[in-house]
Structure formats: structure tokens, C-alpha cells
Amino acid sequence: MNTPHIGIAIVAPGGAPLDEAAVERGIARLRAQGCTVHNYYDPKRKFQRFGGTEAGRLAQLNAAAADPDVQVVMALRGSYGISRILPEIDFAAMAASGKLFVGYSDFTAFHMGLMAHTGRASFAGPMFCDDFTRDEPVDFTLRQLWDCLAGPEHRVNAAAAGNPRVDVRGKLWGGNLTMLVHLLGTPYMPEIDGGVLFVEDVNEHPYRVERMLLQLLHAGVIGRQKAVLLGDFSNYRLSAQDNGYDFDAMLDYVRARLPVPVLTGLEFGHVARRVTLPVGAQAHLVSDAAGFALTLAGYPTLPRG
């Protein structure tokens, strides 16, 4: 896997790395793939659990966006922190920079703010930690990133039993479910009609997932979409008091309550194997009982040549 002539900036707008020693290993890995790495994270300026003070983390974003040698800006880690600096982010400048912004989890807030304020697409995809720093990187995850950024189209296939038949087109948007609900009623939540909404989360019991989906429903968001794609929801713990209420029971309930098709099988979430999704792309979603195909186009890509 080679990615020649790509300048990639690493920024820490959210959490600091859990393993500082892994940062250099990840930088070396990116360089070995043909990237020129511009690291704006400074471990000496780490603040509490964050990748810097609010001003420092904002400065990282601004510097990466202004760097003429950078084409891709990648979040170092998710965790928490974007919410603290949302009001200070100059989304117009971010969009005008032409950079391709990549991340997921907490970075969902950046994706949504960028879309709400400018309409520009960005990328729900790998983050520097742990996708490039882990001992054994997942080739599928990294190849998904480079293939998607190269464009001009990106296709995601999923094998999943029990999905409804669907053939719809609309704007792809979404990300971490907790972050989406967190942004409801704020200037950073885009107003999307006729879209394809994708969601994922981690450490959330199925009843919490259900509750958040119902909140999006009651807020009028889901009823305006054409379909909902469920990614990975992992690392939760059921108990005896659930009395048979599990993820499948929750899924049956929300499928009966939500006024749009709900599909499962999207390989996206807090897992090592993960697709890359251009948030804001035009999507064509075709599904049957065996799985679905999601074709994405009309999003910014790396320059050719």
C-alpha cells in the first residue's frame, strides 16, 4: 500500500494519546506508506486528558488547515474535547482550505459542524491512534481510507441477514450516536432532508441506543431521512434484569417504531476493521435480505497526478 506525495497533518483536537511511545511508531508507518507527515501534536503541551489546552488544540487545527504542504488532516484520537472548542472553530476557513479532514468518534462533532456551517464533506475514517499505531494495523481499514480519498467514487458492501429491501438516494451523514444527540438543538447539527443516516457507538447498553434513536425520532430528525444504517455497537454488558432484552430485541422495537428502514451490517464503529465514509457524499443505498451496497460519490478527493 503506497500513497506517494500525500502530506498528512496529525492534530489532537480531542484526547491525548494513551501511549506516547506509539506516536513515533505511527509516524514511521505513515512515512513508510509514502506520506509526508506534519505532526502538530506536542506531548509537552498536553493538558489534563486533552491533546493540549483549548487554545492549543484550536491552534493545531488552524495550523494544519493553513499548511500548503498538507492535503489530509487526521485526528490523533477521539475520546472527548471537540465540544469545548466548537464555538471557536472557523469552519469557513476549514472548508476554504481544501483539506480532507479525517476522524470519527468525538470528531463527529467536527464533521457535523463543518457540514452545518459550510456544507463541505469530510471523512469518517481512521484516526492516528490506534489505526496507525497499533502493533498490527488492519490492512482493510487503511486501504479503505486511501481508496476513498482517491475517489471519485467509493463503494461499501455488507453481508447482513434480515435487512429490508431498499433502493434510495440521498446525502450520507452521521457518525457517533452519542455525539449526534449531544448536538441536537445546537448550531452544529446540520438540517438534512432525505438523507441516509449512519450511526455507531461503544460502551452503550442497547436501551441507551434505543433511547438515543428515539430522541432523534422525537426531535424530528429520523422522520426526514430515507434510511438509517446501524454500524457497530459493541463493548456493552447485559445483565439478568434485562430479562431477554438485548440488541436484537431493541432492533425489533426500533424497526417497528421508526418511520424509515433500519439496516444493520455497516462495518463502521469502535472496531479495528472499519470502512471509511465520506460524510456529505451523495449515496445510493441498495439493500435486500442478504446485505446491501452503498455507493458514494460527489465528495472532495485527493488531487490526481
C-alpha positions in Angstrom: 0.0 0.0 0.0 1.7 3.2 -1.2 0.4 6.8 -1.0 3.0 8.9 -2.7 3.1 12.7 -2.4 0.4 13.0 0.3 1.1 15.5 3.0 -0.8 14.4 6.1 -1.2 16.5 9.3 -1.8 15.0 12.7 -3.8 17.1 15.1 -5.2 16.4 18.6 -8.4 18.4 18.9 -9.7 15.9 21.4 -8.0 13.4 23.7 -4.3 12.9 24.2 -2.7 9.5 23.2 -2.8 6.8 25.7 0.7 5.6 24.6 3.1 8.5 23.8 5.7 6.0 22.6 3.4 4.7 19.9 3.2 8.1 18.2 6.6 7.9 16.6 5.9 4.3 15.5 2.7 5.5 13.8 4.6 8.4 12.1 7.2 6.0 10.8 4.4 3.8 9.5 2.8 6.7 7.6 6.1 7.7 6.1 6.7 4.1 5.0 3.4 4.3 3.1 4.7 7.3 1.2 3.2 10.2 3.3 5.0 13.3 4.4 3.9 13.7 8.0 3.3 17.1 9.7 2.8 16.4 13.4 1.1 19.4 15.2 0.7 17.5 18.4 3.3 18.3 21.1 3.3 15.9 24.1 4.9 18.7 26.2 1.7 20.8 25.7 -0.7 18.1 26.8 -3.3 19.4 29.2 -5.2 17.1 31.6 -6.8 14.3 29.4 -6.7 16.5 26.3 -4.2 16.9 23.4 -3.5 20.5 24.7 -5.3 23.4 26.1 -8.4 24.7 24.3 -6.3 27.4 22.6 -3.6 24.9 21.8 -5.9 22.4 20.2 -7.6 25.1 18.2 -4.1 26.3 17.1 -3.3 22.8 15.8 -6.4 22.7 13.6 -5.7 26.2 12.3 -2.0 25.5 11.6 -2.8 22.3 9.7 -5.5 23.9 7.7 -3.1 26.7 6.7 -0.2 24.5 5.8 0.2 24.5 2.0 2.0 21.1 2.1 -0.9 19.3 3.8 -3.7 17.6 1.9 -5.1 15.4 4.7 -5.8 16.4 8.3 -6.2 13.4 10.6 -7.4 13.5 14.2 -4.9 11.9 16.6 -7.6 10.4 18.8 -11.2 10.8 19.7 -12.2 10.5 23.4 -13.5 14.0 24.3 -12.6 17.6 23.6 -14.1 18.9 20.3 -17.2 20.1 22.2 -15.0 22.6 24.1 -13.7 24.3 21.0 -16.7 24.1 18.6 -17.6 27.8 19.0 -14.0 28.9 18.2 -13.5 26.7 15.1 -13.6 28.8 11.9 -15.5 26.3 9.8 -15.5 28.6 6.8 -11.7 28.7 6.9 -11.6 24.9 7.3 -13.7 24.4 4.2 -11.8 27.0 2.2 -8.5 25.3 3.0 -9.5 22.4 0.7 -8.1 19.9 3.2 -9.6 16.5 3.7 -10.5 16.1 7.4 -10.5 12.5 8.7 -11.6 11.0 12.1 -14.5 9.5 13.9 -16.0 9.2 17.4 -15.6 12.6 19.1 -14.5 14.0 15.7 -18.2 13.5 14.7 -18.8 17.0 16.1 -16.3 18.5 13.7 -17.9 16.7 10.7 -21.3 17.9 11.7 -20.2 21.5 12.4 -18.4 21.6 9.1 -21.5 20.4 7.2 -23.9 22.6 9.1 -21.8 25.8 8.6 -20.4 25.2 5.1 -21.9 22.1 3.5 -18.5 20.7 2.9 -17.9 16.9 3.1 -15.3 15.3 5.4 -14.4 11.7 6.2 -15.5 9.4 9.0 -12.4 7.1 8.9 -9.3 6.1 10.7 -7.6 8.1 13.4 -3.9 8.1 14.0 -4.4 6.3 17.4 -4.8 3.4 17.2 -5.3 2.7 13.5 -1.7 3.6 12.5 0.0 3.0 15.9 -1.3 -0.5 16.8 1.2 -3.4 16.6 -0.6 -4.9 13.7 -2.5 -2.4 11.6 -5.6 -3.7 9.8 -4.9 -3.5 6.1 -8.6 -3.4 5.2 -9.1 -0.2 7.4 -6.1 1.6 5.9 -6.9 0.6 2.3 -10.5 1.8 2.8 -9.1 5.2 3.7 -6.8 5.6 0.7 -9.3 4.1 -1.8 -12.0 6.5 -0.5 -9.8 9.6 -0.6 -8.6 8.7 -4.1 -12.3 8.7 -5.4 -14.1 9.6 -7.5 -16.5 7.0 -6.1 -16.4 4.7 -3.1 -18.4 1.5 -2.6 -19.1 -0.2 0.6 -20.7 -3.7 0.6 -22.1 -5.5 3.6 -23.5 -9.0 4.1 -26.2 -8.9 6.7 -29.3 -11.0 7.1 -32.7 -9.6 7.8 -32.4 -6.2 6.3 -35.4 -4.7 4.4 -35.4 -4.2 0.6 -34.3 -0.6 0.0 -33.3 1.4 -3.1 -32.8 5.1 -2.1 -30.6 8.0 -2.8 -29.6 10.9 -0.5 -26.8 12.6 1.4 -24.8 10.4 3.6 -24.3 11.8 7.1 -24.0 10.8 10.7 -21.3 9.3 13.0 -21.2 8.6 16.7 -24.7 8.4 18.0 -23.9 10.0 21.4 -22.3 12.9 19.7 -25.2 13.4 17.3 -27.7 13.5 20.2 -25.3 15.8 22.0 -25.5 18.3 19.1 -29.3 18.4 18.8 -30.6 22.0 19.1 -27.2 23.5 18.6 -25.8 25.4 15.6 -23.5 22.4 14.8 -26.3 20.0 13.9 -27.0 20.1 10.2 -30.5 20.1 8.9 -30.6 17.1 6.4 -33.7 16.2 4.5 -33.9 12.9 2.5 -30.6 11.7 3.8 -29.0 8.3 4.7 -28.1 8.5 8.3 -25.4 6.2 9.7 -24.7 5.7 13.5 -22.4 3.8 15.7 -21.4 3.7 19.4 -19.4 1.9 22.0 -20.0 1.0 25.7 -23.7 1.8 25.3 -26.3 -0.7 26.5 -29.0 -1.4 23.9 -31.6 0.5 26.0 -29.4 3.6 25.7 -29.0 3.1 22.0 -32.8 2.8 21.7 -33.2 5.9 23.8 -30.9 8.0 21.7 -32.6 6.8 18.5 -36.0 7.7 19.9 -34.6 11.1 20.8 -33.6 11.7 17.2 -37.0 10.5 16.2 -38.9 12.8 18.6 -36.7 15.7 17.6 -37.9 15.2 14.0 -34.5 14.1 12.6 -35.1 10.5 11.7 -38.5 11.1 10.0 -36.8 13.3 7.5 -34.3 10.6 6.4 -34.7 7.8 3.8 -32.9 5.2 5.8 -30.8 4.6 8.9 -27.7 2.4 8.8 -26.5 0.9 12.1 -22.8 0.3 12.4 -21.0 -1.4 15.3 -22.4 -1.2 18.8 -20.0 -3.1 21.0 -18.5 -3.5 24.4 -21.7 -3.3 26.4 -22.8 -5.7 29.2 -26.2 -7.3 29.6 -27.5 -8.3 33.0 -30.1 -10.7 34.4 -32.5 -7.8 34.9 -32.7 -7.3 31.1 -34.8 -10.4 31.0 -34.4 -11.1 27.3 -34.0 -7.5 26.3 -30.8 -7.5 24.1 -29.6 -5.7 21.0 -31.9 -7.9 18.8 -34.9 -7.1 20.9 -34.1 -3.4 20.7 -33.6 -3.6 17.0 -37.1 -5.2 16.6 -38.6 -2.4 18.7 -37.0 0.5 16.8 -37.7 -1.1 13.4 -41.4 -1.2 14.5 -41.3 2.4 15.7 -39.1 4.3 13.3 -40.8 5.5 10.1 -37.8 4.7 7.9 -35.9 1.5 7.1 -33.3 0.5 9.6 -30.4 -1.6 8.3 -27.6 -3.4 10.1 -24.2 -4.7 8.9 -22.3 -1.4 8.3 -18.6 -2.1 9.2 -18.1 1.1 11.0 -17.5 1.9 14.7 -15.1 1.5 17.5 -13.6 -1.7 16.0 -10.3 -2.3 14.3 -11.8 -3.3 10.9 -13.7 -0.3 9.6 -14.8 1.3 6.4 -14.2 5.0 5.5 -17.3 7.0 4.8 -17.4 10.5 3.1 -19.8 12.5 5.3 -21.8 14.6 3.0 -21.4 12.5 -0.1 -24.3 11.6 -2.4 -25.2 8.0 -1.5 -27.1 5.3 -3.4 -28.2 2.5 -1.0 -29.5 -0.8 -2.4 -30.4 -3.5 0.1 -32.0 -6.9 0.1 -32.3 -9.7 2.6 -28.7 -10.8 2.1 -27.0 -7.4 2.6 -26.5 -4.0 1.0 -24.3 -2.0 -1.3 -23.6 1.7 -0.6 -22.2 3.7 -3.5 -20.8 7.1 -2.7 -19.9 10.0 -5.0 -19.7 13.8 -5.2 -17.2 14.4 -2.4 -13.8 16.1 -2.4 -10.8 13.8 -3.1 -7.1 13.9 -3.3 -5.6 15.7 -6.3 -4.7 13.3 -9.1 -1.3 13.0 -10.6 
